[in-house]
Amino acid sequence: MKFGVVLPIWQLTIGEAESLAQRAEELGLDGIFVPDHILAKPATTQHYGAHWPDPFSLLAYLAGRTRRIQLGASVIVLPYRNALVAAKAAATVDQASGGRFIFGVGVGWDEEEFRDLGLPFRERGRMSDDYLRAIMAAWAADVPEYKGRYLSFAGATFSPRPAQRPHPPIWVGGAPGVVSAPAVRRCAELGDAWHPLGLGLDAIEKGLATLRHLAPRDAAPPRQSVRPRRGTGPGAPEPAGPHRRAEGKRAGRLPGVPGRGRVRCPSRAGARRRMVDLRPAPGRRAGHGAEHGAPRARGQARGGIARVMPFPRRVG
């Protein structure tokens, strides 16, 4: 069984994120992941904090400070950036890391953030489909061409392309606590793995059955699998925001580090790795990261006490 960690970047300085990433690699963990916000509206600051480094820039930096561990996003909100900008940033991270990048994607949830960014919230699903197709087209050729509803391009060189071929694994996230039909359909058409949030085993299996039904018959096995993200951890309840929901179950200590124990995992649904979400102390904000959040997160990493979410087998 392999493990990865989600860094609480809303509460960490860059140096603290670096220390945690290096510590995760020293412990033999297999991946570090970061989330994505551009503006922190009240719904975000209430449940997390106001400090959100750019995920691509942070992952590129961490790529240079690590050697083996995979680097991923959970998740990049596709409508927030021009598709070519996101494609170039993701390709650069993949090159900088020597092919260690995992491209987790989602459509976003905070309508106020969309409004401030001048983006049509109700079109975020259609935009995400178009942007993801454009990103994949940009990665596919030195002089790519694409014509879509929100973006078209041709007659220009796109370089560098990703180190991984045909591209970094694409994990498609969905709405929390439910089997998101649009996300499952998006994964079947465009993704390498379904990356749901806050689902129980029965819901995961239901969604996976739908995914396998929708996926092309000739699709590679990874496209018909699931990479769940599920809040379960001891002593650190999932934030009760509109975008995340905990199941209220408890998990053991992280195997492979001090405090070994059992962790509930939907392996029957295809999970072969687990993601550990390093949670800050309740009520802390980014400004308190150095004094409170980072030491707590480091303690979780060193002691193996963390919130556990399935981290499935590698794609590609």
Phi, psi and omega per residue, in radians:
M1 nan 2.363 -3.121
K2 -2.014 2.807 -3.008
F3 -2.385 2.686 2.997
G4 -2.466 2.965 -3.107
V5 -2.267 2.532 2.976
V6 -1.705 2.131 -3.108
L7 -1.444 2.339 3.092
P8 -1.385 1.232 -2.970
I9 -1.141 -0.345 3.102
W10 -1.182 -0.127 -3.061
Q11 -2.242 0.044 -3.054
L12 -2.008 2.529 2.895
T13 -1.310 2.941 3.105
I14 -1.072 -0.713 3.118
G15 -1.094 -0.671 3.113
E16 -1.192 -0.680 3.067
A17 -1.082 -0.712 3.097
E18 -1.069 -0.794 -3.134
S19 -1.077 -0.740 3.129
L20 -1.161 -0.712 3.125
A21 -1.085 -0.771 3.138
Q22 -1.176 -0.648 3.106
R23 -1.148 -0.704 3.108
A24 -1.062 -0.710 3.118
E25 -1.164 -0.724 3.110
E26 -1.052 -0.631 -3.133
L27 -1.304 -0.137 -3.127
G28 1.501 0.257 3.075
L29 -1.222 2.848 -2.962
D30 -1.897 -0.184 -3.130
G31 -2.822 2.569 2.953
I32 -2.158 2.442 -3.051
F33 -2.262 2.634 3.089
V34 -2.319 2.577 3.079
P35 -1.567 -3.038 -2.975
D36 -2.478 2.122 2.869
H37 -2.507 2.561 3.050
I38 -1.745 -0.828 3.036
L39 -2.009 2.432 3.125
A40 -1.762 1.658 3.080
K41 -1.352 2.961 -3.063
P42 -0.919 -0.656 -3.133
A43 -1.113 -0.510 3.115
T44 -1.429 -0.812 -3.116
T45 -1.155 -0.532 -3.126
Q46 -1.103 -0.698 -3.043
H47 -1.796 -0.245 3.137
Y48 -2.269 -1.685 -3.128
G49 -3.036 -3.043 -3.046
A50 -1.820 -0.003 -2.980
H51 -1.829 1.856 -3.051
W52 -2.299 1.581 3.056
P53 -1.061 2.661 3.079
D54 -1.089 2.193 -3.027
P55 -1.144 -0.665 -3.138
F56 -1.151 -0.801 3.139
S57 -1.089 -0.736 -3.135
L58 -1.136 -0.771 -3.128
L59 -1.157 -0.634 3.082
A60 -1.108 -0.712 3.098
Y61 -1.119 -0.796 -3.131
L62 -1.149 -0.494 3.088
A63 -1.060 -0.649 3.133
G64 -1.353 -0.214 -3.119
R65 -1.862 0.043 3.103
T66 -2.299 2.995 -3.094
R67 -2.244 -0.570 -2.988
R68 -2.106 -0.653 -2.958
I69 -1.141 2.494 3.084
Q70 -1.282 2.635 -3.088
L71 -2.172 2.181 -3.056
G72 -2.500 2.957 3.068
A73 -1.969 2.378 3.081
S74 -2.442 1.374 -0.025
V75 -2.318 2.844 2.954
I76 -1.336 2.253 3.095
V77 -1.453 1.866 -2.978
L78 -1.009 -0.757 -3.092
P79 -1.172 -0.261 -3.038
Y80 -1.198 -0.389 -3.065
R81 -2.299 2.547 2.959
N82 -0.881 2.405 -3.040
A83 -1.035 -0.642 3.140
L84 -1.232 -0.589 3.066
V85 -1.129 -0.795 3.114
A86 -1.130 -0.710 3.129
A87 -1.080 -0.758 3.138
K88 -1.163 -0.744 3.139
A89 -1.102 -0.795 -3.137
A90 -1.130 -0.729 3.111
A91 -1.099 -0.667 3.127
T92 -1.145 -0.746 3.078
V93 -1.068 -0.741 -3.127
D94 -1.123 -0.701 3.085
Q95 -1.164 -0.806 -3.107
A96 -1.085 -0.533 -3.095
S97 -1.637 -0.021 -3.097
G98 1.208 0.592 3.089
G99 1.487 0.618 -3.116
R100 -1.899 0.153 -3.008
F101 -1.542 2.425 2.992
I102 -2.032 2.153 -3.041
F103 -1.677 1.497 3.035
G104 -1.417 2.325 -3.048
V105 -2.306 2.662 3.078
G106 -2.661 3.093 -3.072
V107 -1.774 -0.190 -3.137
G108 1.608 2.812 -3.064
W109 -2.372 -0.387 -2.999
D110 -1.572 1.782 -3.085
E111 -1.077 -0.610 3.131
E112 -1.146 -0.643 3.098
E113 -1.150 -0.731 3.070
F114 -1.037 -0.753 -3.095
R115 -1.085 -0.789 -3.129
D116 -1.167 -0.487 3.105
L117 -1.484 -0.017 3.124
G118 1.264 0.551 -3.074
L119 -1.967 2.533 3.140
P120 -1.383 1.834 -3.043
F121 -1.022 -0.732 -3.072
R122 -1.289 -0.134 3.097
E123 -1.854 0.173 -3.011
R124 -1.109 -0.574 3.108
G125 -1.188 -0.824 3.114
R126 -1.124 -0.701 3.089
M127 -1.068 -0.746 -3.107
S128 -1.113 -0.743 3.089
D129 -1.025 -0.843 -3.110
D130 -1.128 -0.781 -3.126
Y131 -1.119 -0.708 -3.122
L132 -1.162 -0.690 3.062
R133 -1.106 -0.701 3.133
A134 -1.145 -0.717 3.118
I135 -1.080 -0.791 -3.138
M136 -1.146 -0.619 3.085
A137 -1.160 -0.726 3.129
A138 -1.092 -0.622 -3.137
W139 -1.323 -0.271 -2.935
A140 -1.537 -0.275 -3.061
A141 -2.653 2.681 3.097
D142 -1.148 -0.617 3.071
V143 -2.143 1.437 -3.016
P144 -1.373 2.805 3.053
E145 -2.337 2.481 3.087
Y146 -2.749 2.447 3.065
K147 -2.311 1.985 -3.107
G148 -2.344 -3.065 -3.094
R149 -1.244 -0.685 -3.057
Y150 -1.884 -0.209 -3.052
L151 -2.745 2.382 3.047
S152 -2.445 2.580 3.086
F153 -2.768 2.738 3.127
A154 -3.019 2.797 3.003
G155 1.269 0.423 3.127
A156 -2.468 2.636 3.119
T157 -1.433 2.399 3.020
F158 -2.012 1.985 -3.120
S159 -2.759 2.449 0.118
P160 -1.414 2.651 2.963
R161 -1.558 2.873 -3.104
P162 -1.050 2.672 3.058
A163 -1.226 -0.628 3.129
Q164 -1.378 2.432 3.123
R165 -2.123 2.418 0.085
P166 -1.306 -0.296 3.124
H167 -3.011 2.925 3.043
P168 -1.036 2.623 3.094
P169 -1.019 2.366 -3.114
I170 -1.881 1.997 3.084
W171 -1.787 2.152 -3.054
V172 -1.737 1.978 3.121
G173 -1.455 2.921 -3.140
G174 -2.540 -3.119 -3.137
A175 -1.076 2.530 -3.086
P176 -1.298 2.531 2.967
G177 1.357 -0.026 3.138
V178 -2.454 2.778 2.982
V179 -1.414 1.776 -3.083
S180 -1.326 1.906 -3.127
A181 -1.027 -0.762 3.101
P182 -1.069 -0.672 -3.141
A183 -1.177 -0.723 3.120
V184 -1.117 -0.751 3.109
R185 -1.122 -0.732 3.121
R186 -1.073 -0.722 3.117
C187 -1.135 -0.760 -3.135
A188 -1.054 -0.634 -3.090
E189 -1.498 -0.635 -2.916
L190 -2.249 -0.303 -2.975
G191 -1.749 2.990 3.039
D192 -1.793 -0.339 3.139
A193 -2.802 2.585 3.058
W194 -1.563 2.278 -3.008
H195 -2.156 1.205 -3.070
P196 -1.325 2.873 -3.084
L197 -2.209 2.240 2.986
G198 1.262 0.604 3.139
L199 -1.874 2.579 2.987
G200 -1.437 3.046 -3.058
L201 -1.081 -0.724 -3.118
D202 -1.102 -0.746 3.130
A203 -1.165 -0.681 3.101
I204 -1.069 -0.779 -3.123
E205 -1.159 -0.644 3.082
K206 -1.110 -0.806 3.126
G207 -1.138 -0.679 3.134
L208 -1.126 -0.670 3.087
A209 -1.097 -0.717 3.089
T210 -1.124 -0.740 3.126
L211 -1.036 -0.800 -3.128
R212 -1.160 -0.552 3.093
H213 -1.210 -0.659 -3.082
L214 -1.458 -0.455 -3.050
A215 -1.142 2.570 3.074
P216 -0.991 2.548 -3.087
R217 -1.076 -0.515 -3.112
D218 -1.660 0.216 -3.123
A219 -1.165 2.549 3.090
A220 -1.151 2.634 -3.120
P221 -0.890 -0.687 -3.124
P222 -1.026 -0.520 -3.137
R223 -1.185 -0.377 -3.113
Q224 -1.785 0.443 3.141
S225 -2.086 -3.126 -3.016
V226 -2.295 2.471 3.041
R227 -2.103 1.400 -3.012
P228 -1.270 2.634 2.982
R229 -2.151 1.993 -2.956
R230 -2.402 2.138 -3.128
G231 -1.355 2.169 -3.098
T232 -2.481 -0.059 -2.734
G233 -1.251 2.810 -3.132
P234 -1.367 2.210 2.953
G235 1.367 0.088 -3.107
A236 -2.481 1.495 -3.044
P237 -1.101 2.566 3.093
E238 -1.109 2.381 3.058
P239 -0.973 2.386 -3.046
A240 -1.586 0.718 -3.141
G241 -1.336 3.042 -3.116
P242 -1.238 -0.192 -3.028
H243 -1.905 -0.097 -3.112
R244 -2.432 2.577 3.100
R245 -2.545 2.263 3.115
A246 -1.552 2.750 3.100
E247 -1.624 -0.177 3.103
G248 1.387 0.190 3.116
K249 -1.649 2.754 -3.102
R250 -1.869 2.689 3.136
A251 -2.185 2.805 3.118
G252 -1.454 -3.019 3.098
R253 -1.316 2.796 -3.067
L254 -1.225 2.101 3.064
P255 -1.106 2.636 3.082
G256 1.637 -0.176 3.082
V257 -2.373 2.980 -3.110
P258 -0.910 2.378 -3.123
G259 1.618 0.794 -3.071
R260 -1.219 2.480 3.138
G261 -2.902 -2.998 -3.095
R262 -1.659 2.502 3.112
V263 -2.267 2.269 3.131
R264 -1.244 2.276 -3.048
C265 -2.567 2.349 -3.130
P266 -1.351 1.057 -3.105
S267 -1.136 -0.481 3.132
R268 -1.175 -0.297 3.090
A269 -1.683 0.142 3.032
G270 1.890 -0.012 -3.124
A271 -1.352 2.260 3.103
R272 -2.141 -0.104 3.043
R273 -2.320 2.952 3.134
R274 -2.327 2.531 3.128
M275 -1.862 2.234 -3.133
V276 -1.765 2.072 -3.111
D277 -1.600 1.874 3.134
L278 -1.307 1.899 -3.051
R279 -1.699 2.391 3.055
P280 -1.285 2.919 3.054
A281 -1.092 2.506 -3.139
P282 -0.977 2.391 3.053
G283 1.475 -0.074 -3.120
R284 -1.377 2.710 3.107
R285 -2.183 2.969 -3.058
A286 -1.008 -0.630 -3.112
G287 -1.115 -0.330 3.133
H288 -1.726 0.149 -3.015
G289 -0.990 -0.818 -3.057
A290 -1.136 -0.653 -3.039
E291 -1.490 -0.521 -2.977
H292 -2.216 -1.004 -2.987
G293 -1.119 -0.829 -3.074
A294 -1.120 -0.803 3.096
P295 -1.029 -0.682 3.138
R296 -1.142 -0.779 3.140
A297 -1.105 -0.729 3.116
R298 -1.096 -0.686 3.125
G299 -1.102 -0.663 3.095
Q300 -1.111 -0.740 -3.113
A301 -1.151 -0.756 -3.096
R302 -1.243 -0.705 -3.065
G303 -1.564 -0.184 3.112
G304 1.359 0.233 3.116
I305 -1.684 1.950 -3.030
A306 -2.759 2.858 3.047
R307 -1.337 2.306 -2.999
V308 -1.869 2.300 3.045
M309 -2.327 2.444 -3.074
P310 -1.033 2.402 3.093
F311 -2.200 1.779 -2.914
P312 -1.428 3.141 -3.028
R313 -1.118 2.658 -3.062
R314 -1.153 2.506 3.080
V315 -1.655 2.471 2.988
G316 1.435 nan nan
